[in-house]
Amino acid sequence: MTGFIPGVLFACMTGKQYMEYAGIISEYYMNRYKYMEIVKEQLFLYLMKERMVPMLFLLLMSLTAYGKAAVYLALLWMGISFGILWTLSVLKFGAVGFLICAAGMLPQYLFYVPAFLMLAFQIRRGAIYEVLRSGRYAGMQKGAFVGNVLQYFVVFILLVAGIILETWVSPELLKLVLKIL
């Protein structure tokens, strides 16, 4: 994943400083989370905003010449974030940190990753921007247009499915793992 190695290196070089401030990667937070009561409806609305806004931003960027750059920057940012999170978790909790991260990311990332990759591929291909820039939309084949719209619809469905899982399944899975460990 793009940016993963820089994220790991950053976490390894500055890990001790940031572990003190890593709020959710602390024993205190993990112990509280085991017994925390989560209001699922509020979490769902929060996640809809947090997950949809970046995807909509990328979709809007795809309407400009900067769409490809936005995708590459998003990939870099996600890779760095992923590398930092996993590395700090393992540095803080050892092998258990790996299990905690896996429990916190599954099963929703099985939907988020394909959704992002589908959107990124569409943007990288320049499908929307090229059509708008060239004015070919009037002569665009109906099948190609429907295919593009269908892909964006699938991205939306995958995101919503991931959000549903992150709201109702992931917290319970993480609590179970934390109670077992």
C-alpha positions in Angstrom: 0.0 0.0 0.0 1.3 3.4 -1.0 2.6 5.2 2.1 2.6 2.2 4.4 6.4 2.0 4.7 6.8 5.7 5.4 4.0 5.4 8.0 5.8 2.5 9.7 9.2 4.4 9.6 7.6 7.5 11.0 5.9 5.5 13.8 9.2 3.7 14.6 11.2 6.9 14.7 8.7 8.9 16.7 6.8 6.1 18.4 7.7 6.8 22.0 6.7 10.5 21.7 3.3 9.7 20.1 2.4 6.6 22.1 1.9 8.9 25.1 -0.7 10.9 23.1 -2.3 8.0 21.2 -5.7 8.3 22.8 -7.4 5.2 21.4 -4.2 3.2 21.5 -4.0 3.2 25.3 -4.7 0.6 27.9 -7.1 3.1 29.6 -9.2 3.5 26.5 -9.1 -0.2 25.7 -10.4 -1.1 29.2 -13.1 1.5 29.0 -14.2 0.4 25.6 -14.8 -3.2 26.8 -17.8 -2.0 28.8 -18.8 1.1 26.9 -22.4 1.3 25.8 -22.5 2.7 22.2 -25.5 4.5 20.8 -25.6 2.8 17.4 -27.8 5.4 15.7 -25.5 8.3 16.6 -22.5 6.2 15.5 -24.2 5.4 12.2 -24.8 9.1 11.5 -21.3 10.1 12.5 -19.8 7.4 10.3 -22.0 8.4 7.3 -20.4 11.8 7.5 -16.9 10.6 8.2 -16.8 8.0 5.4 -19.0 9.7 2.8 -17.4 13.2 2.8 -13.9 12.1 1.7 -15.5 9.9 -1.1 -17.6 12.8 -2.2 -14.6 15.0 -2.2 -12.8 12.6 -4.4 -15.8 12.3 -6.7 -15.9 16.1 -7.0 -12.2 16.3 -7.6 -12.7 13.8 -10.5 -14.6 16.6 -12.2 -11.4 18.6 -12.4 -7.9 18.0 -13.8 -6.8 17.4 -10.2 -8.7 14.2 -9.8 -5.8 11.9 -10.3 -3.5 13.9 -8.0 -6.3 13.7 -5.3 -6.5 9.9 -5.6 -2.7 9.6 -5.3 -2.6 11.9 -2.2 -5.5 10.0 -0.7 -3.7 6.7 -1.2 -0.6 8.1 0.3 -2.5 9.5 3.3 -4.3 6.2 3.9 -1.1 4.2 3.6 0.7 6.5 6.1 -2.2 6.4 8.5 -2.5 2.6 8.3 1.3 2.2 8.8 1.3 4.5 11.9 -1.8 2.9 13.5 -0.6 -0.7 13.1 3.0 0.1 14.1 2.0 2.0 17.2 -0.5 -0.7 18.2 2.2 -3.4 17.9 4.8 -1.2 19.7 2.3 -0.6 22.5 0.7 -4.0 22.9 3.0 -6.4 21.0 1.3 -9.2 19.0 -2.0 -8.4 20.8 -1.9 -4.9 19.1 -2.1 -6.7 15.7 -5.2 -8.6 16.8 -6.8 -5.4 18.2 -6.2 -3.5 15.0 -7.6 -6.4 12.9 -10.7 -6.6 15.1 -11.2 -2.9 14.8 -11.0 -2.9 11.0 -12.9 -6.0 10.2 -15.3 -6.6 8.7 -16.0 -3.1 7.3 -12.7 -2.7 5.5 -13.6 -5.7 3.4 -16.2 -3.2 1.9 -14.3 0.1 2.2 -11.2 -1.1 0.3 -13.0 -2.3 -2.8 -15.2 0.8 -2.8 -12.2 3.1 -2.6 -10.3 1.2 -5.3 -13.3 1.2 -7.6 -13.7 5.0 -7.2 -9.9 5.5 -7.5 -9.8 3.4 -10.7 -12.6 5.4 -12.2 -10.9 8.7 -11.3 -7.5 7.6 -12.4 -8.9 6.5 -15.7 -10.2 10.0 -16.0 -13.6 8.8 -17.1 -15.7 11.8 -15.9 -13.1 14.5 -16.4 -12.3 13.5 -20.0 -15.9 13.3 -21.0 -16.7 16.7 -19.5 -13.5 18.3 -20.9 -14.0 17.0 -24.4 -17.7 17.6 -24.6 -18.2 13.9 -25.7 -21.1 13.3 -23.3 -23.6 14.0 -26.0 -22.2 11.3 -28.2 -21.3 8.9 -25.3 -22.7 5.5 -25.8 -25.6 4.7 -23.5 -23.9 1.5 -22.3 -20.7 3.3 -21.3 -22.7 6.0 -19.4 -24.8 3.4 -17.6 -21.7 1.4 -16.8 -20.1 4.5 -15.2 -23.2 5.3 -13.2 -23.5 1.7 -12.1 -19.9 1.6 -10.8 -20.6 4.8 -8.7 -23.8 3.2 -7.4 -21.8 0.0 -6.4 -19.2 2.2 -4.6 -22.1 3.9 -2.7 -23.6 0.5 -1.8 -20.2 -0.8 -0.6 -19.7 2.3 1.5 -23.1 2.0 3.1 -22.6 -1.7 3.8 -19.2 -1.0 5.4 -20.8 1.7 7.5 -23.5 -0.6 8.7 -20.9 -3.2 9.6 -18.7 -0.6 11.3 -21.8 0.5 13.3 -23.4 -2.7 14.4 -20.8 -5.5 14.0 -17.3 -4.0 14.5 -17.8 -2.6 18.0 -19.1 -5.9 19.3 -16.3 -7.8 17.6 -13.7 -5.4 19.1 -15.3 -5.7 22.6 -15.2 -9.5 22.3 -11.6 -9.5 21.4 -10.7 -7.0 24.1 -12.5 -9.1 26.7 -10.8 -12.3 25.6 -7.3 -10.7 25.6 
